[in-house]
Amino acid sequence: MADSASFDIIVVGLGPGGEALAGRLAKAGLSVLGIDKGLVGGECPYWGCVPSKMMVRAADSLGEARRVEHLAGTVGDVRPDWSPVARRIRDEATDDWDDRVAVKRLTDAGVTFVRGHGQLVSSTEVDVGELSYRATRGIVVATGSTAAVPGIDGLGDIEYWTNHQFVEAEELPESLLVLGGGAIGCELSQVAARFGVRVTVVEAADRLLALEEPAASDVVAKALREDGIDVRVGVSADAVEGDGPGGAARVRLVDGSTVEADRVLVATGRRVDVHAVGLDALGLDGLNENARAVPVDEWCRVTDGVWAIGDVTGKGAFTHVSMYQADVVARDVLGLGGPPADYAAVPRVTFTDPEVGAVGLTEKAARERYAHVRVGTAEVASSTRGWIHGPGNAGFITLVEDADRGVLVGATSAGPTGGEVLGLLALAVHAQVPVSTLESMIYAYPTFHRGVQDALRALA
C-alpha cells in the first residue's frame, strides 16, 4: 500500500467523542486525521439521543394532554399524528441523515477527514482501503457499537426493525413486538403506544430495566401497562415466522405462547466489535474472539500510543461517557494533566414517563461491595411537589450510602424530571459529599429535588 500521509493523531470513529476529540486536538495545533465509514457524529444525533428524545417529547405531550381532564378541564379528543414527529426528525435533527454540516464543522476545526473503514495494522498505522496513514503521536479508537441482534431462529428471515428503522419511519405500524425491556425498548415502546400502536414487550429477565433498582422496574412496568402495553417478563423469543417482505410476523415464546405483530423491534442491547477495527493487531492479552470491550487504563490507553474511548471501552454505552473520555484523552495527549477517568458516578437516564435517573451502585451492588450500607427512599407522590403535580406523579428517590464512610455510592431518581433531579445526586456521588453535608443543605420548596431531603431522613 502507498504511504499517503502522516499525522500527529489519527482518530478512527467520529461519533460524539471521536468528533469532539479530533476537533479539540486540531485546534490545539496538532495535525489530525479523522476516519469514519458512516455519518460524522455517529449514533447519537442521527438515531440515538437526539431524534429519540424528540419522539419522547412528542409522546409525553400526548400523555399530558390525556391528563388535562383531571387537572384543568377538557381538550377534546387527543388524536396522535406521527407526521410532525417524522418531519422534525428528518428536517431539524438529521438533515435527512446528511452529515455535510458535521463534516464542515470538523474540517473547519482543522481536521482532515477521510470517509472509509479504518483498520489498525500496528500501533502507528491505519489502513483505509488501499491507502495507509501513519500516526506520529498516537491513534484513538472510537468506533462505537451497533444494535445487538440475538440469534433467534427465523429472525433473519423477516424485515425486523432496530432503533434505526424506528427513528427513520415515516409511518408507524398498527402493532409492534419489542424484543428487549432495557432503556431503548422501554422508551420506544411507550412512544409507539402513545401514538396508537398496539405494543407487546418481551423481556428475558424477570423485570424491565434489569440493571436498575427493582422499584424502578415496577414503576416503569406499571406506566407502560397504563399506556396499554402488554408487558411480558421472564420469557424470551424462541422462533420467528414471517409472511414475506413487509408482512406480519409471528413470534413463538419459550413459554409456548405466540405473539403476532406487523413489525418486530429488536432492542436487546448494543454490540461492540473490537476486532473490526484491527485492535487484535496490537497483540493485546485477553482480547480473544469473545471480547466485548477493549481494556483501557485510567487514561483510556490501550497500549503505548493507542487510546480508546466510547462504547468500545465497555465503560458505559452513553454519549456522555464518550465525551468524558474524549476530555481525558485530550488532556493526556496534550500533557495538561488533571484527574484520570473515574467511573464511580456514571449517570444513566431512561427517558420514559416517568423518567428513571440513576448513578453509581444499586442497593444490591453496594451490599456486595461494602460491609455496612444504609438505604433511604422517599416517594414522589407523598412529597409536596408530587401532590401538587397530581396525575403522572409516580416515582421515588432512593439513596444508597456506604455507612462506614458516610457518603453516597448510588442513587435513583424516578418520577417527573427524574433525570434532572439526578444532577444533584450525581454530584454527591462523584464528589463524595458527606451525607452530613447533604443533610445540612437548604432545599428549595416546593421542588421535586426536595425529595432528596426526605430520602436522607429515611436513611436514619
C-alpha positions as CSV (number, residue, x, y, z in Angstrom):
1,M,0.0,0.0,0.0
2,A,1.2,3.5,-0.7
3,D,2.0,5.7,2.3
4,S,-0.2,8.7,1.6
5,A,0.3,10.9,4.6
6,S,1.4,11.2,8.2
7,F,-0.4,12.9,11.0
8,D,0.2,13.6,14.7
9,I,-3.0,11.9,15.7
10,I,-5.4,9.5,13.8
11,V,-9.0,9.2,15.2
12,V,-10.8,6.1,14.0
13,G,-14.6,6.6,14.6
14,L,-16.2,10.1,14.6
15,G,-19.2,9.7,16.9
16,P,-19.7,12.3,19.6
17,G,-16.5,11.5,21.5
18,G,-14.3,11.0,18.4
19,E,-15.5,14.1,16.7
20,A,-15.0,16.3,19.8
21,L,-11.6,14.9,20.5
22,A,-10.4,15.3,16.9
23,G,-11.6,18.9,16.8
24,R,-10.0,19.8,20.1
25,L,-6.6,18.3,19.2
26,A,-6.7,20.1,15.8
27,K,-7.5,23.4,17.4
28,A,-4.6,22.8,19.8
29,G,-2.3,22.8,16.8
30,L,-1.9,19.0,16.1
31,S,-2.3,17.6,12.7
32,V,-5.3,15.2,13.0
33,L,-6.9,12.7,10.6
34,G,-10.4,11.6,11.3
35,I,-11.8,8.4,9.7
36,D,-15.3,7.1,9.7
37,K,-17.3,5.0,7.2
38,G,-20.6,6.3,8.5
39,L,-22.0,9.7,9.3
40,V,-19.9,12.1,11.3
41,G,-21.5,12.5,14.7
42,G,-22.4,8.8,14.9
43,E,-25.4,7.2,16.5
44,C,-26.4,9.9,18.9
45,P,-27.5,12.8,16.5
46,Y,-28.9,10.6,13.8
47,W,-30.6,7.6,15.5
48,G,-29.9,7.8,19.2
49,C,-30.1,10.5,21.8
50,V,-31.4,13.4,19.7
51,P,-34.1,12.0,17.5
52,S,-35.3,9.5,20.1
53,K,-35.8,12.3,22.7
54,M,-37.8,14.3,20.1
55,M,-40.0,11.2,19.9
56,V,-40.2,11.0,23.7
57,R,-41.1,14.7,23.9
58,A,-43.9,14.3,21.4
59,A,-45.3,11.2,23.1
60,D,-45.1,12.9,26.5
61,S,-47.2,15.8,25.2
62,L,-49.9,13.2,24.3
63,G,-49.6,11.7,27.7
64,E,-50.0,15.1,29.4
65,A,-52.9,16.0,27.1
66,R,-54.8,12.9,28.4
67,R,-54.3,14.2,32.0
68,V,-55.9,17.5,31.3
69,E,-59.4,16.4,32.3
70,H,-58.0,15.6,35.8
71,L,-56.4,19.0,36.1
72,A,-57.8,21.7,34.0
73,G,-60.9,20.9,32.0
74,T,-61.0,19.3,28.6
75,V,-59.1,19.4,25.3
76,G,-61.5,17.2,23.4
77,D,-60.2,14.1,21.6
78,V,-56.4,13.6,21.6
79,R,-55.6,12.3,18.2
80,P,-51.9,11.3,17.6
81,D,-50.3,12.1,14.3
82,W,-46.8,10.8,13.6
83,S,-46.1,13.0,10.6
84,P,-44.9,16.1,12.6
85,V,-42.5,13.9,14.6
86,A,-41.1,12.3,11.5
87,R,-40.8,15.7,9.9
88,R,-38.9,17.2,12.9
89,I,-36.5,14.2,13.0
90,R,-35.9,14.4,9.2
91,D,-35.6,18.2,8.9
92,E,-34.4,19.5,12.3
93,A,-32.4,16.6,13.8
94,T,-30.8,14.8,11.0
95,D,-30.8,16.9,7.8
96,D,-32.4,13.8,6.2
97,W,-29.4,11.8,7.5
98,D,-26.9,14.0,5.8
99,D,-23.7,14.9,7.7
100,R,-22.4,17.7,5.5
101,V,-22.8,20.2,8.3
102,A,-20.9,18.0,10.7
103,V,-18.1,17.3,8.2
104,K,-17.7,21.1,7.7
105,R,-17.6,21.7,11.4
106,L,-14.9,19.1,11.7
107,T,-12.8,20.3,8.8
108,D,-13.3,24.0,9.8
109,A,-11.6,22.9,13.1
110,G,-8.6,21.8,11.1
111,V,-9.2,18.0,10.9
112,T,-8.5,16.1,7.7
113,F,-11.5,13.8,7.1
114,V,-11.5,10.5,5.2
115,R,-14.7,8.5,4.6
116,G,-14.0,4.8,4.9
117,H,-13.3,1.8,7.1
118,G,-10.2,2.4,9.2
119,Q,-8.2,-0.7,10.1
120,L,-5.2,-0.7,12.5
121,V,-2.3,-2.7,11.2
122,S,0.1,-1.6,14.0
123,S,0.2,0.9,16.9
124,T,1.2,3.6,14.4
125,E,-0.5,2.7,11.1
126,V,-4.1,2.7,9.9
127,D,-5.3,1.5,6.5
128,V,-8.3,2.8,4.8
129,G,-8.9,0.8,1.7
130,E,-5.8,1.0,-0.5
131,L,-4.4,3.9,1.4
132,S,-2.2,3.8,4.5
133,Y,-1.8,6.5,7.1
134,R,0.9,6.9,9.8
135,A,0.4,8.4,13.3
136,T,3.5,10.0,14.8
137,R,1.9,10.6,18.3
138,G,-0.9,8.2,18.5
139,I,-4.1,6.6,17.4
140,V,-7.5,6.9,19.1
141,V,-10.2,4.2,18.5
142,A,-13.8,5.4,18.9
143,T,-15.7,3.0,16.8
144,G,-18.9,2.8,18.9
145,S,-21.4,0.0,18.8
146,T,-24.3,-1.4,16.8
147,A,-27.6,-3.0,17.7
148,A,-27.1,-6.5,19.1
149,V,-29.4,-8.9,17.2
150,P,-30.0,-12.2,19.0
151,G,-29.7,-15.5,17.2
152,I,-33.4,-16.3,17.2
153,D,-34.5,-18.9,14.7
154,G,-36.1,-17.2,11.8
155,L,-35.4,-13.6,12.9
156,G,-33.0,-13.0,10.0
157,D,-35.7,-14.0,7.5
158,I,-38.0,-11.1,8.3
159,E,-37.7,-7.3,8.0
160,Y,-37.2,-6.6,11.6
161,W,-36.5,-3.1,13.0
162,T,-33.7,-1.8,15.2
163,N,-33.8,1.7,16.6
164,H,-32.6,2.9,13.2
165,Q,-35.7,1.9,11.3
166,F,-37.9,3.1,14.1
167,V,-36.3,6.6,14.0
168,E,-36.5,6.7,10.2
169,A,-40.1,5.6,10.0
170,E,-42.5,7.9,8.1
171,E,-45.4,5.9,9.5
172,L,-45.8,3.6,12.5
173,P,-47.2,0.1,12.2
174,E,-50.5,-0.9,13.8
175,S,-48.8,-3.4,16.0
176,L,-45.3,-3.8,17.3
177,L,-43.5,-6.6,19.2
178,V,-40.5,-5.2,21.1
179,L,-37.7,-7.7,22.0
180,G,-35.9,-6.3,25.0
181,G,-37.0,-4.3,28.0
182,G,-34.0,-2.2,28.6
183,A,-33.9,1.6,28.3
184,I,-34.3,1.6,24.5
185,G,-37.0,-0.9,24.5
186,C,-39.0,0.8,27.2
187,E,-38.6,4.3,25.7
188,L,-39.6,3.2,22.2
189,S,-42.5,1.0,23.4
190,Q,-44.1,3.9,25.3
191,V,-43.6,6.3,22.3
192,A,-45.3,3.8,20.0
193,A,-48.1,3.1,22.4
194,R,-48.9,6.7,22.9
195,F,-49.1,7.1,19.1
196,G,-51.8,4.4,19.0
197,V,-49.7,1.4,18.2
198,R,-50.6,-1.9,19.8
199,V,-47.4,-2.9,21.6
200,T,-46.1,-6.1,23.3
201,V,-42.8,-6.0,25.1
202,V,-40.9,-9.3,25.7
203,E,-38.0,-9.3,28.2
204,A,-36.0,-12.4,29.1
205,A,-35.0,-11.1,32.5
206,D,-37.5,-11.2,35.4
207,R,-38.1,-7.5,35.1
208,L,-37.8,-4.4,32.9
209,L,-34.6,-2.3,33.4
210,A,-33.0,-5.3,35.0
211,L,-29.8,-3.3,35.8
212,E,-31.6,-0.7,37.9
213,E,-33.3,-0.8,41.3
214,P,-36.3,-3.2,41.3
215,A,-38.6,-0.4,42.4
216,A,-37.7,1.4,39.1
217,S,-38.6,-1.6,37.2
218,D,-42.0,-1.7,39.0
219,V,-42.7,2.0,38.3
220,V,-41.9,1.7,34.6
221,A,-43.8,-1.6,34.1
222,K,-46.9,0.0,35.7
223,A,-46.6,3.1,33.5
224,L,-46.2,1.0,30.3
225,R,-49.2,-1.1,31.2
226,E,-51.3,2.0,31.9
227,D,-50.4,3.0,28.3
228,G,-51.9,-0.2,27.1
229,I,-48.7,-2.1,26.6
230,D,-48.6,-5.9,27.1
231,V,-45.5,-6.4,29.2
232,R,-44.1,-9.9,29.4
233,V,-41.1,-10.5,31.6
234,G,-39.2,-13.7,32.4
235,V,-39.7,-15.1,28.9
236,S,-37.8,-14.9,25.7
237,A,-38.4,-15.5,22.0
238,D,-37.8,-19.0,20.7
239,A,-38.6,-18.6,16.9
240,V,-39.9,-16.1,14.4
241,E,-42.0,-16.8,11.3
242,G,-42.9,-14.1,8.8
243,D,-45.4,-13.6,6.0
244,G,-42.9,-12.4,3.5
245,P,-41.5,-8.9,2.8
246,G,-43.4,-6.2,4.7
247,G,-45.8,-8.8,6.1
248,A,-46.7,-9.6,9.7
249,A,-44.5,-11.8,11.9
250,R,-45.4,-14.4,14.5
251,V,-43.0,-14.9,17.4
252,R,-43.2,-18.0,19.4
253,L,-42.0,-17.5,23.0
254,V,-40.3,-20.2,25.2
255,D,-43.5,-20.5,27.3
256,G,-45.3,-21.8,24.3
257,S,-47.4,-18.7,23.6
258,T,-47.3,-16.8,20.3
259,V,-47.4,-13.0,19.6
260,E,-48.2,-11.6,16.2
261,A,-47.3,-8.1,15.1
262,D,-46.8,-6.1,12.0
263,R,-43.3,-5.3,13.0
264,V,-40.7,-6.7,15.3
265,L,-38.3,-4.2,17.0
266,V,-35.1,-5.6,18.2
267,A,-33.9,-3.7,21.3
268,T,-31.8,-6.3,23.1
269,G,-28.8,-4.1,23.7
270,R,-25.7,-3.0,21.9
271,R,-22.8,-4.9,20.4
272,V,-19.1,-3.9,20.2
273,D,-16.8,-5.5,17.6
274,V,-13.3,-4.9,18.9
275,H,-11.7,-6.9,16.1
276,A,-13.3,-5.0,13.2
277,V,-11.0,-2.0,13.6
278,G,-7.9,-4.3,13.9
279,L,-7.2,-4.0,17.6
280,D,-6.1,-7.6,17.6
281,A,-3.1,-6.5,15.6
282,L,-1.7,-4.9,18.7
283,G,-1.3,-8.4,20.4
284,L,-3.2,-7.5,23.5
285,D,-3.7,-10.0,26.2
286,G,-7.2,-11.2,26.8
287,L,-8.5,-9.8,23.5
288,N,-10.0,-13.1,22.3
289,E,-12.8,-13.6,19.8
290,N,-15.4,-13.3,22.6
291,A,-14.1,-10.0,24.0
292,R,-16.9,-7.5,24.5
293,A,-14.6,-4.5,25.1
294,V,-11.0,-3.4,24.8
295,P,-9.2,-3.0,28.1
296,V,-8.0,0.5,28.9
297,D,-6.2,2.1,31.8
298,E,-7.3,5.2,33.8
299,W,-6.2,7.4,30.9
300,C,-8.1,5.4,28.3
301,R,-4.8,4.0,27.0
302,V,-4.9,0.6,25.3
303,T,-1.1,0.4,24.8
304,D,1.7,2.9,24.2
305,G,0.4,5.3,21.5
306,V,-3.1,3.9,21.3
307,W,-6.2,5.1,23.2
308,A,-9.8,4.1,23.0
309,I,-13.0,5.9,24.0
310,G,-16.7,5.3,24.0
311,D,-18.7,2.1,23.7
312,V,-15.7,0.1,22.7
313,T,-14.2,0.5,26.2
314,G,-17.1,-1.1,28.0
315,K,-17.4,1.7,30.5
316,G,-21.0,2.6,29.5
317,A,-22.7,2.9,26.1
318,F,-23.6,6.6,26.7
319,T,-22.7,9.7,24.7
320,H,-21.7,11.4,28.0
321,V,-19.2,8.7,28.7
322,S,-17.6,9.0,25.3
323,M,-17.4,12.8,25.7
324,Y,-15.9,12.5,29.1
325,Q,-13.3,10.1,27.9
326,A,-12.5,12.4,25.0
327,D,-11.6,15.1,27.5
328,V,-9.4,12.6,29.5
329,V,-7.5,11.6,26.3
330,A,-7.2,15.2,25.1
331,R,-5.5,16.2,28.4
332,D,-3.3,13.1,28.2
333,V,-2.2,13.8,24.6
334,L,-1.6,17.5,25.3
335,G,0.2,16.9,28.6
336,L,-2.3,19.0,30.5
337,G,-2.6,16.7,33.5
338,G,-5.8,16.7,35.6
339,P,-7.7,13.8,37.0
340,P,-7.7,10.4,35.2
341,A,-11.0,8.7,34.4
342,D,-13.3,7.7,37.3
343,Y,-16.4,5.7,36.6
344,A,-17.9,5.6,40.1
345,A,-20.5,8.1,39.3
346,V,-21.6,7.4,35.7
347,P,-25.2,8.8,35.4
348,R,-27.8,7.0,33.3
349,V,-31.3,8.0,32.4
350,T,-34.2,6.1,30.9
351,F,-36.5,8.7,29.3
352,T,-39.8,7.0,29.9
353,D,-42.7,8.8,31.6
354,P,-41.8,8.7,34.5
355,E,-38.1,9.2,33.9
356,V,-35.7,6.9,35.7
357,G,-32.3,8.5,36.5
358,A,-29.6,6.5,38.3
359,V,-26.0,7.0,39.3
360,G,-23.4,4.7,40.9
361,L,-24.4,1.5,42.6
362,T,-27.8,-0.1,43.2
363,E,-28.5,-1.3,46.7
364,K,-27.7,-4.9,45.7
365,A,-24.4,-4.0,44.2
366,A,-23.5,-1.8,47.2
367,R,-24.3,-4.6,49.7
368,E,-22.0,-6.9,47.7
369,R,-19.1,-4.3,47.9
370,Y,-19.5,-2.6,51.3
371,A,-19.8,-4.0,54.8
372,H,-22.3,-1.5,56.1
373,V,-24.9,0.0,53.8
374,R,-27.9,2.3,54.6
375,V,-30.7,2.9,52.1
376,G,-33.3,5.7,52.3
377,T,-36.3,6.1,50.0
378,A,-38.9,8.8,49.6
379,E,-42.0,8.5,47.4
380,V,-42.5,11.4,44.9
381,A,-46.3,11.2,45.2
382,S,-46.1,11.8,49.0
383,S,-43.9,14.9,48.7
384,T,-45.5,18.4,48.4
385,R,-44.4,18.8,44.8
386,G,-45.7,15.4,43.9
387,W,-49.0,16.1,45.5
388,I,-49.2,19.4,43.6
389,H,-48.2,17.8,40.3
390,G,-51.1,15.3,40.6
391,P,-51.6,12.8,37.7
392,G,-48.2,11.5,36.4
393,N,-46.5,11.8,39.8
394,A,-45.4,8.2,40.2
395,G,-41.8,7.8,41.3
396,F,-39.3,7.8,44.2
397,I,-35.9,8.9,45.3
398,T,-33.6,6.2,46.7
399,L,-30.2,6.9,48.3
400,V,-27.5,4.2,48.9
401,E,-24.9,5.1,51.5
402,D,-21.6,3.5,52.4
403,A,-22.3,3.9,56.1
404,D,-18.7,3.5,57.2
405,R,-17.6,6.5,55.2
406,G,-20.8,8.4,55.4
407,V,-21.0,9.1,51.6
408,L,-23.5,8.1,48.9
409,V,-22.3,5.4,46.5
410,G,-25.5,5.2,44.5
411,A,-28.9,6.9,43.9
412,T,-32.0,6.6,41.8
413,S,-34.4,9.4,41.0
414,A,-37.6,8.1,39.3
415,G,-40.5,10.4,38.5
416,P,-41.3,13.7,36.6
417,T,-38.0,15.2,35.6
418,G,-36.2,12.3,37.3
419,G,-33.1,12.8,35.1
420,E,-32.9,16.5,36.1
421,V,-33.1,15.7,39.8
422,L,-30.3,13.2,39.2
423,G,-27.8,16.1,38.7
424,L,-27.6,16.8,42.4
425,L,-27.2,13.1,43.2
426,A,-24.6,12.5,40.6
427,L,-22.5,15.4,42.0
428,A,-22.9,14.0,45.5
429,V,-21.7,10.5,44.5
430,H,-18.9,11.9,42.3
431,A,-17.5,14.3,44.8
432,Q,-18.1,12.0,47.8
433,V,-20.0,14.8,49.5
434,P,-20.6,13.7,53.2
435,V,-24.1,12.7,53.9
436,S,-24.0,15.1,56.9
437,T,-23.3,18.0,54.4
438,L,-26.3,16.9,52.3
439,E,-28.4,16.8,55.4
440,S,-27.5,20.4,56.3
441,M,-28.3,21.9,52.9
442,I,-31.2,24.1,52.2
443,Y,-33.5,22.5,49.6
444,A,-35.8,24.8,47.6
445,Y,-39.5,24.4,48.3
446,P,-41.6,23.1,46.6
447,T,-39.4,21.2,44.2
448,F,-39.0,17.6,43.1
449,H,-35.4,17.6,44.2
450,R,-36.5,18.5,47.7
451,G,-37.4,14.8,47.9
452,V,-33.7,14.2,48.4
453,Q,-34.0,15.7,51.8
454,D,-36.9,13.3,52.6
455,A,-34.8,10.3,51.4
456,L,-31.9,11.5,53.6
457,R,-34.1,11.4,56.6
458,A,-35.2,7.9,55.7
459,L,-31.5,6.8,55.9
460,A,-31.8,7.0,59.7
